[in-house]
Amino acid sequence: MEETYTNQIEWLATQGWDSRIHIAANGDLVNVFILITERYVILVDTLINPVTAGALVEHAQPFLVGRQLLVINSHSDWDHAWGNQLFAGPNTPYPAPIIAHEKSATQYKSPDNVAFLQKMQAEQSTTFGNVIITKATVTFPSDLWIDGGDLTLHLFPTPGHTPDHIAIFIPEISTLLAGDAAEIPFPILHSAEDLPILRASLAAMADLHPRAAFYCHAPAATGPQLLHDNIAYYNALEKACRAALADGLDTTNLFNTDLPGALECPFDLVAPTSGPWASVTAYGRSERHGQQLRLMLTWLESGGQGA
């Protein structure tokens, strides 16, 4: 069944977090953020098209008096960066620097992203027909600090979900914006080689010991515990897969067949089942979880070491 996306934006009421953090939900698809500092109004991701990006700017307008507009892309995926054209390019209505990791340069217009845009424009032209994939205008290789006057934004690489993924830590309020590097039920991975990279990113974020943490694909009130839940999930996966391989698990044609029955690792055994985790769909508990198991087995069989 084709999934239909919406241009509607809901601004979430503050649930105890710092009032300078504004959170917009684009349906059930993704949350993005606006940060209000003394010097800047900072859009963290631009959503799915010019209309949704425009809704972010409309919300930001009252705060722009005496402040400069900045845009940050946590990464180049379509639900985070397809509104970029409002801020860079010919005749852009709201010119602003778009900041992203330097590896994004090859990600925005990768063959997969271009093909996906063509597909979405064919299937849902009302929503995606006007999208022009637009790259960042300012890139950085490692860490970047933005001095907002009252708040400092530390942008740092958190690859794994994508090579160009970054997270943001705000030390003055001990707050982490994790993007897609952590989520419920777990971040999407594209290859077994990405697995140890993602786990290292999760560990790096957890080592910051944030008092508050927000994610693009988890309820706003989830909190820092999700970092530890994601870490524990992959640790449990590794333990189960190592045990199965030690018992002689047959992994022939692993990605073309059902998971071997000897691999006892149901989702509910290795992930929380209460709170926001109770809403994980059957697809997440089966197909997505099964994909993680296959990637873990592939990584271990290639000589992977524990994270």
Secondary structure as the mmCIF struct_conf table of DSSP 4:
data_model
#
loop_
_struct_conf.conf_type_id
_struct_conf.id
_struct_conf.beg_label_comp_id
_struct_conf.beg_label_asym_id
_struct_conf.beg_label_seq_id
_struct_conf.end_label_comp_id
_struct_conf.end_label_asym_id
_struct_conf.end_label_seq_id
STRN STRN1 GLU A 10 TRP A 11
HELX_LH_PP_P HELX_LH_PP_P1 LEU A 12 THR A 14
BEND BEND1 GLN A 15 TRP A 17
TURN_TY1_P TURN_TY1_P1 SER A 19 ARG A 20
STRN STRN2 ILE A 21 ASN A 26
TURN_TY1_P TURN_TY1_P2 GLY A 27 LEU A 29
STRN STRN3 VAL A 30 ILE A 36
BEND BEND2 GLU A 38 ARG A 39
STRN STRN4 TYR A 40 VAL A 44
BEND BEND3 ILE A 48 ASN A 49
HELX_RH_AL_P HELX_RH_AL_P1 PRO A 50 ALA A 60
HELX_RH_3T_P HELX_RH_3T_P1 GLN A 61 PHE A 63
TURN_TY1_P TURN_TY1_P3 VAL A 65 GLY A 66
STRN STRN5 GLN A 68 ILE A 72
BEND BEND4 SER A 74 SER A 74
HELX_RH_AL_P HELX_RH_AL_P2 TRP A 78 ALA A 81
TURN_TY1_P TURN_TY1_P4 TRP A 82 GLY A 83
HELX_RH_3T_P HELX_RH_3T_P2 ASN A 84 LEU A 86
TURN_TY1_P TURN_TY1_P5 PHE A 87 PHE A 87
BEND BEND5 ALA A 88 GLY A 89
TURN_TY1_P TURN_TY1_P6 PRO A 90 ASN A 91
BEND BEND6 PRO A 93 TYR A 94
STRN STRN6 ILE A 98 HIS A 101
HELX_RH_3T_P HELX_RH_3T_P3 GLU A 102 THR A 106
TURN_TY1_P TURN_TY1_P7 GLN A 107 LYS A 109
HELX_RH_AL_P HELX_RH_AL_P3 PRO A 111 GLU A 123
HELX_RH_AL_P HELX_RH_AL_P4 SER A 125 PHE A 128
TURN_TY1_P TURN_TY1_P8 GLY A 129 ASN A 130
BEND BEND7 THR A 137 THR A 137
STRN STRN7 VAL A 138 PHE A 140
BEND BEND8 PRO A 141 SER A 142
STRN STRN8 LEU A 144 ASP A 147
BEND BEND9 GLY A 149 ASP A 150
STRN STRN9 THR A 152 PRO A 157
BEND BEND10 GLY A 160 THR A 162
TURN_TY1_P TURN_TY1_P9 PRO A 163 ASP A 164
STRN STRN10 ILE A 166 ILE A 170
HELX_RH_3T_P HELX_RH_3T_P4 PRO A 171 ILE A 173
TURN_TY1_P TURN_TY1_P10 SER A 174 SER A 174
STRN STRN11 THR A 175 LEU A 177
TURN_TY1_P TURN_TY1_P11 GLY A 179 ASP A 180
BEND BEND11 ALA A 181 ALA A 182
BEND BEND12 ILE A 184 PRO A 185
BEND BEND13 HIS A 190 SER A 191
TURN_TY1_P TURN_TY1_P12 ALA A 192 GLU A 193
HELX_RH_AL_P HELX_RH_AL_P5 ASP A 194 ALA A 206
TURN_TY1_P TURN_TY1_P13 ASP A 207 LEU A 208
BEND BEND14 ARG A 211 ARG A 211
STRN STRN12 ALA A 212 PHE A 214
TURN_TY1_P TURN_TY1_P14 CYS A 216 HIS A 217
BEND BEND15 ALA A 218 ALA A 218
TURN_TY1_P TURN_TY1_P15 ALA A 220 ALA A 221
TURN_TY1_P TURN_TY1_P16 PRO A 224 PRO A 224
HELX_RH_AL_P HELX_RH_AL_P6 GLN A 225 ALA A 246
TURN_TY1_P TURN_TY1_P17 ASP A 247 GLY A 248
TURN_TY1_P TURN_TY1_P18 THR A 252 ASN A 256
BEND BEND16 THR A 257 THR A 257
HELX_LH_PP_P HELX_LH_PP_P2 ASP A 258 PRO A 260
TURN_TY1_P TURN_TY1_P19 GLY A 261 ALA A 262
HELX_RH_AL_P HELX_RH_AL_P7 PHE A 267 VAL A 270
BEND BEND17 ALA A 271 ALA A 271
BEND BEND18 SER A 274 SER A 274
HELX_RH_3T_P HELX_RH_3T_P5 GLY A 275 SER A 279
HELX_RH_AL_P HELX_RH_AL_P8 ALA A 282 TYR A 283
HELX_RH_PI_P HELX_RH_PI_P1 GLY A 284 ARG A 288
HELX_RH_AL_P HELX_RH_AL_P9 HIS A 289 GLU A 301
TURN_TY1_P TURN_TY1_P20 SER A 302 GLY A 303
HELX_LH_PP_P HELX_LH_PP_P3 GLY A 304 GLY A 306
#
